Amino acid sequence: MDPRIHDHAAVIVDHSTSIEAGDNVSITAPPAAEDLVVALYEKLGERGANPSVTMSSSRAMRAFMRASDPDDFELPAQSMAAVEAADVAIQIRASTNTHETGDVAPEKNAAYGAVMKPLGDEVMDKRWCGTQFPTDGNAQDAEMSTEAYEEFVYDAVLKDWDEQREHQERMVEILDPASEVHIVSGDTTDLRLSVDGMVTQNDYGENNLPGGEVFTAPVPDSVEGEVLFDKPVMAQGREVDGVSLRFEDGEAIEHSAEKNEAVLTSILDTDEGARRLGELGIGMNRDITEFTYNMLFDEKMGDTVHLAVGRAYEDTVGEDRERNESAMHQDMIVDMSENSRIEVDGEVVQRNGTFRFEDGFEK
């Protein structure tokens, strides 16, 4: 087995989830990630934890979704029971075909996501980690050889996370006490939002592995302006490209997409909260240098901003602030590498992808 797989497992157990003896650990993984599951089981055995694994299958999910009537969707009680019994939840991604569910109706996907929301909420109340095992399917999306994609994944995952935390903390210190953020990119993005009273989080490889972002929640009714997400997003097994949103009083009142607009519409129509922003994230992982159609990595790129329509994470919402509630949380990316800037309370803190505390920033 590739020794980097054992190193990956060690980061998950020791850093991301801090597993202790006696912990009940629930692992969800597709068959393609078996090597990482084996390495995790070895680490968990050494730690004295109690693991269980559930196979996930996009082929099985496609078959179920296409055969089902959305009116019959129910939250599986057995899945909820398993998560409730766990101290730690580890979810591994590994695709042999990232478009497997691409012929499931967007409205059906949205309905199923709404039904499954309580399960996701329960996972997020645990110590949890979502990560990627490199596979040929994901390598194809990234237009890389399998070997090159493995190098890409492990360069992003196996790094000094304490050093990354310190790098990102400088942005936390700017954003956490702030009131207003202004994002400008070319002639297509000019967006203002309030983060007054919200909490800024430093993601350095705990819940998401790889980590590499600073993120917070906008005040739900504060978002004003237009944004073009100039990086494609994979949603419901489809590529959605050229997404444009216009916000008034926090709500996306106009939307369009150059490709698969029906998927975008189904996302925004999930529920009332899906037309508002639940997250502002700023990518800061300089070891992620390639766009790969994988949001776990793409949103961490050091010259990007991502915004999520839908649910706000509870730990980003101040005690006296409204939390945007939704069954949806869909991240989308703005390229900030050229003709772009981020202003915080009127001061430019990033210009053309370079932060003010990095070499090359021009005042």
Secondary structure as GFF3:
##gff-version 3
##sequence-region A 1 363
A	DSSP	alpha_helix	3	10	.	.	.	ID=ss1
A	DSSP	pi_helix	11	16	.	.	.	ID=ss2
A	DSSP	beta_strand	24	29	.	.	.	ID=ss3
A	DSSP	three_ten_helix	31	33	.	.	.	ID=ss4
A	DSSP	alpha_helix	34	47	.	.	.	ID=ss5
A	DSSP	beta_strand	50	55	.	.	.	ID=ss6
A	DSSP	alpha_helix	58	67	.	.	.	ID=ss7
A	DSSP	three_ten_helix	70	72	.	.	.	ID=ss8
A	DSSP	alpha_helix	77	85	.	.	.	ID=ss9
A	DSSP	beta_strand	88	93	.	.	.	ID=ss10
A	DSSP	alpha_helix	106	124	.	.	.	ID=ss11
A	DSSP	beta_strand	127	132	.	.	.	ID=ss12
A	DSSP	alpha_helix	136	141	.	.	.	ID=ss13
A	DSSP	alpha_helix	146	157	.	.	.	ID=ss14
A	DSSP	alpha_helix	161	175	.	.	.	ID=ss15
A	DSSP	beta_strand	180	185	.	.	.	ID=ss16
A	DSSP	beta_strand	189	194	.	.	.	ID=ss17
A	DSSP	beta_strand	201	203	.	.	.	ID=ss18
A	DSSP	beta_strand	208	209	.	.	.	ID=ss19
A	DSSP	beta_strand	213	216	.	.	.	ID=ss20
A	DSSP	beta_strand	224	229	.	.	.	ID=ss21
A	DSSP	beta_strand	233	235	.	.	.	ID=ss22
A	DSSP	beta_strand	238	240	.	.	.	ID=ss23
A	DSSP	beta_strand	243	248	.	.	.	ID=ss24
A	DSSP	beta_strand	251	256	.	.	.	ID=ss25
A	DSSP	alpha_helix	261	268	.	.	.	ID=ss26
A	DSSP	three_ten_helix	272	275	.	.	.	ID=ss27
A	DSSP	beta_strand	277	283	.	.	.	ID=ss28
A	DSSP	alpha_helix	295	298	.	.	.	ID=ss29
A	DSSP	beta_strand	304	310	.	.	.	ID=ss30
A	DSSP	three_ten_helix	314	316	.	.	.	ID=ss31
A	DSSP	beta_strand	329	335	.	.	.	ID=ss32
A	DSSP	beta_strand	340	344	.	.	.	ID=ss33
A	DSSP	beta_strand	347	351	.	.	.	ID=ss34
A	DSSP	beta_strand	354	355	.	.	.	ID=ss35
###
